[in-house]
Amino acid sequence: MVRIIFAAVLALHGLIHIFGFLKAFGFAQLNQLTQVISWPAGVIWAITSGLFVLTAVLFGARINWWWIVGLIALILSQALIAGSWQDAKFGTILNVVILVGIILGFGAWNFDRKVRSEIDRVLAGSTESEVEVISEESIDRLPGPVQKWLRSAGVPGTERIRNLKLQQSGELRLNPDQGWSNVEAEQYVNTETPAFLWRVNMNLFSVLPVAGRDKYVDGRGDMEIKLASLIPVVNESSNEKLDQAALQRYLAEILWYPTAALNPYIDWEGIDDRTAKATMEYGGISGSVTFQFTEGGDLEKISAMRYRGSTEDDEKKEWFGEIRETKVINGIRMPAKIDISWVLDGEVFTWYRFEVTDLEFNVHPDSVS
């Protein structure tokens, strides 16, 4: 709704500017405009009108550089208003509103540009390996429940997953006393040199835009959350607790790239006929995740003791994901709906519940830049 209103403001403001053009060339009698407008000025009024309407179109089409056209229109508009202050001064109010939108648009564009360069780094080198098909024999060395899971998922005979792109849609809240916010997220993963980047967009309290990015590259975690893509709310990096938590997240999420279960940096230990523990060591950091399976071999639950924060006083807390729906996506049977929770002071706090809406394996970096 906010987007529709702002697009309407842009278009309306643009149409108002056409009055200056009509006045200058005598196409209409406008008693509200008492000052004389020259022909050159009238042309600029018309150009400004067109730029505002174009800005509305670009904004509505979600073209992320819409704000550049809007800024040009805004500068011209305010200069024209200053030249016809007596008649047009109230247009400054709309320009202030539009300026706020432009600032937010610039923030989103700048954040997106940064994230896109980070995605390139995450995917770097992941398409250079030769195509490898997973054999039945390569799975035999794993504990029984893991073998059953991979066979149930249809991994034998498929190409090794070197990287992937997935999209998520769901609801998220940052604290137990906070309401749910709708979110859209995308994630990029490299399984050759383990790395991921998860990007999320949400509207806090249904109004305030929030952009977040969680990254794991070169064995190091990095988390950033910005209000309106401009104001830092969370900015954590270069912290051993964060590094381990990010590693455990990567390990837990092999449910979407199950061929990574065979990679040498992951060791498996069978616990019983429906449970196994995976331990990953990379970049001088290690961490474990427990995987629970159904009788038929589908994943049922993932869990770990993880750091929720990275301050000196933070201690590990129970973290788990419950699979709500499993289905075949791109030939692999995998979890499609998941609820992610923490146990805080003995109470379960579910902070993210979502479904996978799209997934691509072995994408070329140029296709996502």
C-alpha positions in Angstrom: 0.0 0.0 0.0 2.8 2.4 0.9 4.4 1.7 -2.5 1.2 2.5 -4.3 0.7 5.7 -2.4 4.2 6.9 -3.1 4.0 6.1 -6.8 0.7 8.0 -6.9 2.4 11.0 -5.2 5.2 11.0 -7.9 2.7 10.8 -10.8 0.4 13.4 -9.3 3.3 15.8 -8.6 4.4 15.3 -12.2 1.0 16.1 -13.6 0.8 19.3 -11.5 4.0 20.5 -13.2 2.4 20.3 -16.6 0.4 23.4 -15.6 3.5 25.5 -15.8 4.0 24.4 -19.4 0.3 25.1 -20.3 0.6 28.6 -18.7 3.8 29.4 -20.5 2.5 28.6 -24.0 -1.0 29.9 -23.4 -2.7 26.6 -23.8 -4.9 27.1 -20.7 -6.0 30.0 -18.6 -4.8 29.2 -15.0 -5.8 32.0 -12.6 -4.0 30.2 -9.8 -0.7 31.0 -11.5 -0.4 34.7 -11.3 3.3 35.0 -12.2 4.5 35.1 -15.8 6.3 31.9 -17.0 8.6 32.3 -20.0 8.7 29.8 -22.8 12.1 28.3 -21.8 10.8 27.9 -18.2 7.6 26.3 -19.6 9.7 23.7 -21.4 11.5 22.9 -18.2 8.2 22.5 -16.4 7.2 20.0 -19.0 10.5 18.1 -18.8 10.1 18.0 -15.0 6.6 16.7 -15.3 7.8 13.9 -17.6 10.7 13.0 -15.3 8.3 12.6 -12.3 5.9 10.4 -14.3 8.9 8.3 -15.5 10.1 8.0 -11.9 6.7 6.7 -10.9 6.8 4.1 -13.6 10.3 3.0 -12.7 9.5 2.9 -9.0 6.3 0.9 -9.7 8.4 -1.5 -11.9 10.9 -1.9 -9.1 13.8 -0.7 -11.1 16.4 0.0 -8.4 17.9 3.1 -9.9 14.6 4.9 -10.1 15.8 7.3 -7.5 18.4 8.8 -9.9 15.7 10.0 -12.3 13.6 11.1 -9.3 16.5 13.2 -7.9 17.0 15.0 -11.2 13.2 15.7 -11.3 13.3 16.9 -7.7 16.2 19.4 -8.3 14.5 20.8 -11.3 11.2 21.0 -9.5 12.5 22.9 -6.5 14.4 25.3 -8.8 11.1 26.0 -10.7 9.2 26.4 -7.4 11.8 28.9 -6.1 11.4 30.9 -9.3 7.6 31.0 -8.9 7.5 30.9 -5.1 4.3 32.9 -4.7 2.3 30.5 -6.8 4.1 27.2 -6.3 5.6 27.3 -2.8 3.3 24.5 -1.4 4.9 22.1 -3.9 7.9 22.1 -1.6 5.9 19.9 0.8 5.5 17.2 -1.8 9.2 17.6 -2.7 10.2 16.9 0.9 8.1 13.8 0.9 9.6 12.7 -2.3 13.1 13.5 -1.0 12.6 11.1 1.9 11.6 8.4 -0.6 14.7 9.1 -2.8 16.9 8.8 0.3 15.4 5.4 1.0 15.7 4.4 -2.6 19.4 5.3 -2.6 19.9 3.2 0.6 18.3 0.2 -1.0 20.3 0.6 -4.2 23.6 1.0 -2.4 22.9 -2.0 -0.1 21.9 -4.1 -3.1 25.1 -3.1 -4.9 27.2 -4.2 -2.0 25.4 -7.5 -1.6 25.7 -8.3 -5.3 29.4 -7.9 -5.1 29.5 -10.2 -2.1 27.4 -12.8 -3.9 30.0 -12.9 -6.7 32.6 -13.7 -4.0 30.5 -16.4 -2.5 30.0 -18.1 -5.8 33.6 -17.6 -7.0 35.2 -20.7 -8.3 32.1 -22.9 -7.8 31.6 -23.5 -11.5 35.2 -24.4 -12.3 35.1 -28.1 -11.1 34.3 -30.9 -13.5 30.8 -32.4 -13.4 30.7 -35.3 -11.0 27.8 -37.8 -10.6 27.2 -39.2 -7.1 27.7 -42.9 -7.0 26.0 -45.5 -4.7 29.5 -46.5 -3.5 30.4 -43.0 -2.3 27.4 -43.2 0.1 28.2 -46.6 1.6 30.8 -45.1 4.0 28.2 -43.0 5.8 26.2 -44.0 8.9 23.0 -46.0 8.2 20.5 -43.2 8.8 22.5 -40.8 6.6 22.7 -43.3 3.8 18.9 -43.9 4.0 18.3 -40.1 3.9 20.5 -39.6 0.8 18.9 -42.5 -1.0 15.4 -41.3 -0.1 16.3 -37.9 -1.3 17.4 -39.4 -4.7 21.0 -38.3 -4.4 22.7 -41.3 -6.1 23.0 -40.7 -9.8 22.6 -36.9 -9.5 25.2 -34.3 -10.3 27.2 -33.0 -7.3 25.8 -29.7 -6.1 28.6 -27.1 -6.4 26.4 -24.1 -5.6 22.8 -23.1 -5.5 20.4 -20.2 -5.3 17.2 -20.5 -3.3 14.3 -18.1 -2.5 12.2 -18.2 0.7 9.0 -16.6 1.7 7.7 -16.5 5.3 7.4 -14.7 8.6 10.1 -13.5 11.0 10.4 -11.8 14.3 13.6 -10.7 16.1 12.3 -11.1 19.7 9.7 -13.2 21.5 7.5 -10.1 22.3 7.6 -8.9 18.7 4.8 -9.5 16.2 5.4 -11.4 13.0 6.6 -9.6 9.8 6.3 -10.9 6.3 9.7 -11.5 4.7 11.2 -12.4 1.3 14.7 -13.9 1.3 17.2 -15.2 -1.1 20.3 -17.3 -0.4 23.4 -18.3 -2.4 25.7 -21.2 -1.4 29.0 -22.5 -2.5 29.7 -26.1 -1.4 33.2 -26.4 -3.0 34.7 -23.8 -0.6 31.9 -23.6 2.0 30.2 -20.2 1.9 26.7 -18.7 1.9 25.0 -15.4 1.7 21.4 -15.0 2.9 19.6 -11.7 2.2 16.2 -10.8 3.7 13.8 -7.9 3.2 11.0 -7.1 5.6 8.8 -4.3 6.9 9.1 -3.9 10.6 5.7 -3.1 12.2 4.4 -3.3 8.6 5.9 0.1 7.9 9.7 0.4 8.4 11.7 -1.3 5.7 14.5 -3.5 7.0 17.3 -5.1 5.0 19.4 -7.9 6.4 22.4 -9.9 5.3 24.0 -13.0 6.9 27.2 -14.1 5.3 29.8 -17.0 5.8 32.9 -16.7 3.7 36.4 -18.0 4.3 35.3 -19.6 7.5 34.1 -16.2 9.0 30.6 -15.1 9.8 29.3 -11.6 9.1 25.9 -10.3 9.9 24.4 -6.9 9.0 20.9 -5.5 9.5 19.9 -2.0 8.4 16.8 0.0 8.9 15.8 1.5 5.6 19.0 -0.1 4.2 20.8 2.9 5.7 20.8 2.9 9.5 22.8 0.0 11.1 20.9 -2.0 13.6 23.2 -5.0 13.7 26.7 -5.1 12.4 28.8 -8.1 13.6 31.9 -9.7 12.2 35.4 -11.0 13.0 34.1 -12.8 16.1 34.8 -16.5 16.9 31.3 -17.1 18.3 29.7 -15.6 15.2 32.1 -17.7 13.0 31.0 -20.9 14.7 27.3 -20.1 14.6 27.6 -19.3 10.9 29.5 -22.6 10.2 26.8 -24.5 12.0 24.1 -22.8 10.0 25.9 -23.8 6.8 26.2 -27.4 8.1 22.5 -27.5 9.1 21.4 -26.3 5.7 22.9 -29.2 3.8 19.3 -30.4 3.7 19.1 -28.2 0.6 22.4 -29.3 -0.9 22.6 -32.9 0.4 25.6 -33.9 -1.8 27.7 -31.8 0.5 27.2 -34.5 3.1 30.0 -36.3 1.2 32.5 -33.5 1.3 35.7 -34.1 3.2 35.2 -31.2 5.7 32.2 -33.0 7.2 32.4 -36.1 9.5 29.4 -38.2 10.4 28.6 -40.2 13.5 25.6 -42.5 13.8 23.7 -42.1 17.1 20.8 -44.5 16.5 18.8 -45.8 13.5 17.1 -42.4 13.0 19.7 -40.0 14.2 23.2 -38.9 13.2 25.5 -36.1 14.1 27.6 -34.1 11.6 30.7 -32.3 12.6 32.3 -29.7 10.3 35.8 -28.3 10.6 36.8 -25.4 8.4 39.0 -22.3 8.8 40.2 -23.3 12.2 36.6 -23.5 13.6 34.5 -26.6 14.2 30.8 -27.2 15.1 28.2 -29.9 15.1 24.6 -30.4 14.1 22.3 -33.3 14.9 20.0 -34.6 12.2 16.9 -36.6 13.0 15.1 -38.6 10.3 11.6 -40.2 9.9 11.2 -43.9 9.5 11.1 -43.4 5.8 14.4 -41.5 5.7 13.1 -37.9 5.3 14.6 -35.2 7.5 12.4 -34.5 10.5 14.5 -32.1 12.7 17.9 -30.4 12.9 19.3 -29.2 16.1 22.5 -27.8 17.7 23.9 -25.8 20.6 24.7 -22.5 19.0 25.6 -18.9 20.0 22.6 -16.6 19.4 24.8 -13.5 20.1 28.5 -12.9 20.0 29.3 -10.8 23.0 31.6 -12.0 25.8 28.7 -13.0 28.0 26.7 -15.0 25.4 26.5 -18.7 26.0 25.3 -21.5 23.6 21.6 -22.1 23.5 19.5 -24.9 22.0 18.6 -24.1 18.4 16.5 -26.3 16.1 14.5 -26.5 12.9 11.4 -28.6 12.5 10.5 -29.7 9.0 6.8 -29.1 8.3 6.7 -30.3 4.6 9.0 -32.3 2.3 8.7 -32.4 -1.4 10.7 -33.0 -4.6 12.4 -29.8 -5.9 14.6 -30.0 -9.0 14.8 -33.8 -8.7 15.9 -33.9 -5.0 13.5 -34.7 -2.2 14.1 -32.1 0.5 12.4 -30.0 3.2 10.2 -27.2 1.8 8.6 -25.7 4.9 10.6 -25.2 8.1 10.1 -23.5 11.5 13.3 -22.3 13.1 13.4 -21.8 16.9 15.6 -21.1 19.9 15.1 -22.3 23.5 15.4 -19.2 25.7 15.1 -19.6 29.5 13.3 -22.9 29.0 10.7 -21.4 26.5 10.6 -22.2 22.8 10.9 -19.0 20.7 10.1 -19.6 17.1 11.6 -16.7 15.2 11.4 -17.8 11.5 8.9 -19.9 9.7 9.1 -20.1 5.9 8.9 -22.1 2.8 11.3 -22.5 -0.2 9.6 -21.0 -3.2 12.4 -21.5 -5.8 15.7 -23.3 -6.0 18.4 -23.7 -8.7 21.5 -25.9 -8.6 24.9 -25.1 -10.1 24.0 -21.6 -11.3 26.6 -19.4 -13.1 27.6 -16.3 -11.2 26.8 -14.1 -14.2 23.2 -15.2 -14.1 22.6 -13.8 -10.6 24.7 -10.6 -10.7 
